[in-house]
């Protein structure tokens, strides 16, 4: 097939040869069509018909210029589609060719190989003989058809689009394998019919449901809308009013002298005064008795305080303390606020190690100090005071009579005593001398002493004997109130010294010990003892207050808790004595004692032997029973007073009055309410319980299991129905009995780790704080909101009424239980009587009873047949005599 073609010019022939060379000689180089806008042509000096013509239809562009354009214009650049080709090009200049006839669809194209660039710029010379042969083969005016030749496929990126649009299986194939034992092959199979509704799992109902895995979500949607705003013009006219000053002048009307005399003698006035005099006297008396102008509705509501917001119920973080030297290797085991100094709190630090780890690292732990740190609100980084101890302190308490005396229980079973009076006196001397003006502005523990290394670290002044004390960790310690003291038998007497001189501790060795800080025997001066005392060198930084107790202190009385019927012993973790609630109200008394000490009086703890010579006065009708929480979650109500065993004659611990198994974990909180002496809160495991002393039926309140284990708890100091509980996940639960009794009223996250201890404190009527310690050694101080710190007018009476109602409920349940047991016993006796009566019946009586039953059956059969129409009333049912 041949067609006529127009004659080509020499320039057209050169272009044709270039095209032929590109497609035949060069082996099909990669050609990348691109579009260059007018701005891009001006940047690279490749403007059509100016820089690029028909004679020179190409342009060499530097690779650096293309990169600079991509950097400046990024995705806007016309070379952005061929960015990867430009980066992969081995040379420094790329060949840009002007595609005038749009052979490749766009106005320009890039040659992506160096070989194609050289073949395009320097086409091979054709010999004259070949030109003549080509002229003969290809006439100028005749086009010779050549069939297409298959060429290798050149990738232009279309395979990526095809791969993206293709459908592939994304879900994993599920493979089921069904097998059976070989000996069951070929076994006979029997089928039977059964009711699908009466057999379990006989059929399965496969109902349709929407599967979220195969739900198609619309990711993009184009919507076009056109809106026209409504325009409306409105005008109005108003009258201008302006204030005007107005005045009125008046004068009082007065009677003349004649009118006054005439009116005073008139009968109408006299009758009026006689008529209203009685009612006026009554009204005046009522005004004197009560205020008639008071608004009763306002008195019914609570008084509004200017501090805080009633709607805010969350705890607000006020400050936090972390020991930078210990890091996160230690935890806070106990917290105690200083009774008299504002913003001063003491915490005990303990290693976070198990028993096995402590045994392995015992040598290393002896080199590290065990401390009680005193933190102040004014300095959250540096502790103001550090008390040294022989081992980690698990619990400690300030003395209620003198806050400078501190007692603590160690993990090794020893009791430690500190006396910080010397340090306090040193601060007072600095105040008196007036060397520093800052002393009058800060509390005494915020001052830096002259020798900080010696003053900041205070050594203990007495440690109990290891052989005679506890054998395991001390879990709780309490000061006995200054109102009484006990002897070795547990009998209660009047306190002779008038200060707190005795301690109570409980330990994991199944014992509860009572300690006395006074010397048990009067000191008799002997020359041998004097020599011994003179030979002992007392360090200058250790006060001699309790020197007579150091390493020789033994317990006054020891109680061992047993389960009564078995030989097993109970392991106490927390105790609550009868007079614990009085310790919450001793702050005013401590302040008075500290003022007396500042006035020049000596501390009574320097003369403990003074009251020992007085005779003991027993206290009658004193309750010696107390609550104990154990490691197994039991709550025990027992007596500390010893009794004589009638068989052996020895003094033995009394059996527990009651043992309740309520908690499903170790009890870590046993605390009396600061408002009700007979109400006790116990927390352990995953639940909470509230008890009333004297009620033996069980707890007044027992919560359900919490999602996380409880670790600590404390009553609110200002609201009788509120208590706080810490959990192992860092949350704190706030219970409000007036709002909810089945679940906490508020749960708030405090930290990311376990809460180890909680201790609230009241600084004023408008400001209350709660200290929360965590497992990583951080102490969080949070401010208690208005709603959790200010009680309602009748809250004490309302909570007391709730407790009384729960006591009545327990009594009713116990009464119904006794009634049910009595009814059950009566039913069992009646059944036994019936059985006995049947066995004693004669043969004739048994035959007569069977005959009566058979006659009743025949009557029933006759009535059924008559109702069905199978028999008539005149017919008789055949009677069979029983022989």
Buried (B, 14 or more C-beta within 10 A) or exposed (E): EEEEEEEEEEEEEEBEBBEEBBBEEBEEBBBBBBEBEEEBBEBBEBBBEEBBEEEEBBBEBEBEBBBEBBEEBEEEBBBBBBBEBBEEBEEEBBBBBBBEEEEBEEBBBBBBBBEBBBBBEEBEEEEEEEEEEEEEEEEEEEEEEEEEEEEEEEEEEEEEEEEEEEEEEEEEEEEEEEEEEEEEEEEEEEEEEEEEEEEEEEEEEEEEEEEEEEEEEEEEEEEEEEEEEEEEEEEEEEEEEEEEEEEEEEEEEEEEEEEEEEEEEEEEEEEEEEEEEEEEEEEEEEEEEEEEEEEEEEEEEEEEEEEBEEEEBEBEEBBBBBBEEBEBBBBBBBBBBBBBBEBBBBBBBBBEBEEEEBEEEEEEBEEEBBBBBBBBBEBBEBBBBBBBBBBBBBBBBBBBBBBBBBBBBBBBBBBBBBBBBBBBBBBBEBBEEEEEEEBEEBBBBBBEEEEEEEBBBBEBBBBBBEEEBBEBBBBBBBBBBBBBBBBBEBBBBBBBBEBBBBBBBBBBBBBBBBBBBBEEEEEEEEEEEEEEEEEEEEEEBBBEBBEBBBEEBBBBBBBEBBBEEEEEBBBBBBBBBBBBBBBBEBBEBBEEBBEEBEEEEEBBBEEBEEBBEEEEEEBEEBBBBBBBBBBBBBBBBBBBBBBEEEEEEEBBBBBBEBBBEBBEBBBBBBBBBBBBBBBBBBBBBBBBBBBBBEBEBBBBBBBEEBEBBBBBBBBBBBBBBBBBBBBBBBBBBBBBBBBEBEEBBBBBEBBEBBBBBBBBBBEEEEBBBBBBBBBBBBBBBBBBBBBBBBBEEEBBEBBBEBBEEBBEEBEEEBEEEEEEEEEEEEEEEEEEEEEEEEEEEEEEEEEEEEEEEBEEEBEEEBEEBEEEEEBEEEEEEEEEEEE
